Amino acid sequence: MDFKNKSVLITGASSGIGKQSAIEFAKLGADIILVARRKEKLDELANELEKFNVSVLVCPCDVSNKEQVKEMSKAVLEKFDSIDILVNNAGFAIYGSVKDLSIDEIESQMETNYFGMMYCIKNFLPSMLEKKSGHIVNVASVAASFGLPGIASYCASKFAMLGFSEGLKHELYDTGVGITVVSPIMVRTDFFDHPSFEKMPKYSPTSLSSKTVAKAILKAANSSRLEIIVPSVVRSAVWLKHTFPFFINPIIGKSFKKQLDSIK
């Protein structure tokens, strides 16, 4: 897909992967719809994107609130009729054991990470199907394939995203609308600024830049694949986990459980 004059909506656009994705799409001439809760951050980014001479629409919205998503989608579709690319990037994690996290903390992750994606798809998919074109990019995580202690509720939301995307991909066969999941390893963003991560090491030596993931998102917007894992070498680890779970799961579980126990 040539991105020039294409409309790209990005959730979680105020920082990190979402912000960098907006910049990368704008560099290629796409019109950008910025969606996040923090209007001041979106306005700052919109000003930054002016240099690319593209149309930018700022839409403050909490994607976990289905009524806000409904109103946001109305405003977007009034201006653009339909969007060409939907990037469901909004998401966060709260670190802690299931026994220590409150039900509200567990639910909040599912509401933003999974239901927020679903609300956006439900509101924008009909117009994509009507014009028989478009692509949905869901930003998940390698945690969509590994259930890890300390982030069980986050993993659940990303497992759900991947499963939903796979089922929807089958439904979209031969409609002209595509869907691809981008699943990165740890990324150097403000994702880990949540107080629950305070006692954890910030980033591993193998962590990715937001620009690396943004480039993968652009690739995904043109891809027929279900999932793009970043970096691609990690796909072998996912294959091993699914092929030899009795061997791999205990190793991973012990490693992450040790980390969880060490901060109590």
N, C-alpha and C positions, 0 to 999 in steps of 0.2 A: 504493500500500500504506500502510495505517495502521500505524505502527511500534509503537504501544502494545502491550506484552506480546509482541512478536515477539522471537525470539532471534537475535542478531547476533554472529557470530564474526569477529574482526578479527585478522589476523596482523600482526606488526610493530607491535604496539599500544603498545609502551613509550615511544614518542616520535613527534614529527613528525606526519605525516598520519594514522597509525594512532591515535595518542593523541587527536588532535582529532576524528577520526571517531567514536571511542567516546563522547566528550563530546556531540557533536551527536546521535547516536542515542539516548543516555541522556536528553537533554533532552526527547525526544519519547516517552519511556516504554518504550523497548526494553530487554530484558534483554541484558546484554553478556557475551560470552566473550572474555577478553583473552589473546592468545597472543603470546609473544615469548621470547627467551632469558633476559632479565634479570628474575628474579622480584622483586627489590627495587623495580624501576621499575614493574612491574605492580601490586604491592601499594600503592605510592604512588597510582597512578591509581585503583585500586579504592576507596581511601579517599576520593579526590576525588569519585568518582561516587556515594557514599553519599547526598549531598544530593538526588539525583534520585529516591530511593526505588525503585530498580530492582534486580533480581537481578544480581549480578556474580560471574562465575566466573573465577578466575585459573589459567591453564594454562601454566606454563613449558615451552617446547618450541623446539627448533631445527628449523625446517621443512625444512631440507636433509637431515635424517636421517629416512628413511622409517619406521624403527621407532618413533622418538619421535612422529611424526605419528600413527601407528597407535594408540599408547597414549593420546595426547591425545584422539583422536577417540572412543575407547572411553569415556573419562571424561566427555566432553561428552554423548555420546548416552545414557549411563546417566542423566544428569540431565534432558536436554531431549528425548529420543526422536528429535528431528530439529531442525535449525536452519532458520530462515527465510531468513537472508541470510549468505552467506559472502563476506567481503572479504579477498581475497588481496593484501595490501599489503607484506609483507616483501620487502625488496630492498636492494641496495647496489651501488656501482660502485668499481672500482679504476682510477685514471687512469694511462695510459701506453701506449706503442706496443706492438703485438703482439710485436715482436722483443725488447722489454725485459721484458715481463711473463712470469712463469713459467707453466708449464702449470697448476700448482695454483691460481694466482691467477685464471686464465681459467676453469678448471673451477668454482671456488668461486662465481663469480657466476652461472653457469648452474644450479648446484645449488640455490642459494637462490631466485633470481629466477624460474626456470622450473620446475625439478623440485619445488621447495617448493610452488608453486601446484598442480602436477599431483597431488602426494601428497594435498593437502587436498581437491581436487575428487574424487579417487578414493574417499576415505574418507567424504565427506559427500553426494555426489551420489545414491547408492542410496536413502537415506532420503528425500531430496527427491522423487525420482521415485516412490517408493512412495506418498507423500501427495499427489503431483501439484501441488506448489507449492514456491516458493522462488526465490531469485535469487542468482546468483554475480556479484560485482563484482571484476574483476581490475584492479589498479592498475599500469598500464604507464608510458608516457612518450611524448612526441613522438618520442623516439629509437626507437620502434617503427616509425617510417616513414622515418627518415633514418639511414643508416650514417655515423657520424662518426669521424674519426681521433682517437685518444686514448681513445675509449671503445667501440672495436669490439666487445669481448666483452660489454659491457653492452648495446649495441644488439642484438647477436645474441640475448640472453636476452629482450629486449622484443619483437623481431620474432617470436620463437618463441611468446611469450605471446599476441600478437595473432593469429597464424596458428592456434594451438591453439583460441583462443576462437571464431574464425570458423567453423572446422570443427565444433566442439562445438555452436555455435548452430544449425547446420543439423540436427544430430542431435537436438537438444532441441525441434525444432518440434512443436507440438501436445502437449507433455507437461505443460505448466503450469509448467515450470521455465525461467527466463530467464538470460541471461548478457550482461553489458555490460562493456566495457573503458573505463577512465578514463585518458586520456593527457594529462597536464599538461606544460607547459614547466617551466623551472627553478623549484624551490620552496625557500623559505627554511626549511630544516630542518637537522638535524645530518648529513644525507646527505653533505655536503662536508667533514665532520670527518675523514675518512680521510686518513692522512698523504700519500697520493699526490696529493691536491689542494692541498698546502701552498703551492705556488708560484703557484697560480691565483687570480685575483680571486674573492672569495667569491660574490657574487651580482650579477646584472645588474639594471639599473633596472626591467626588466619582470618580474622574478621574482615568484612568487605567494606568498601566505601559506598556511600549512597549512589554515587555516579555509576559504579559497576552494576548495581541492581537496576538503576534507571535505564541503562543501555539494554539490559535483559528485558525490561518492560516494553521498550520500543520493538525489540525483536519479537516478543510475544504477540504484539499487536498485528504482526504480519504472519504469524505462525499457524499451522494446522495441528500442531501438537497439543496434547492435553496439558502437559506439565513441562516446564523448563526449570531445572534445578541449577542453582548458582552457588559455587562453581560446578561445572558439569562432572568433575571427577567424583563429587559426592554421590552421584547417581549409583555408583558401584556399592557404596555403603547401604543405600536404600535397597538395592537388589539383594545384598547379603542378608539384611534384616528380614526381608520377606521370604528369602529362600532357606535361610538357616536361623529362624527365630530362637530356637532352643539353645543356640550357641551365642548369638549376638546379644539378645535381650538381657541376659544376666550380666554381661560385661558392661553394657551401657547403663543399666539400672544401678549397679554397684558404684560406678563412677559418679553419677549425678546424685545418688543418695548420700555419698560421702560428702559432697559439697553442701547439700541441704543440712545434714547433721552438724557440719562444722560451724554454721552461723547461728545455731540455736543458743 
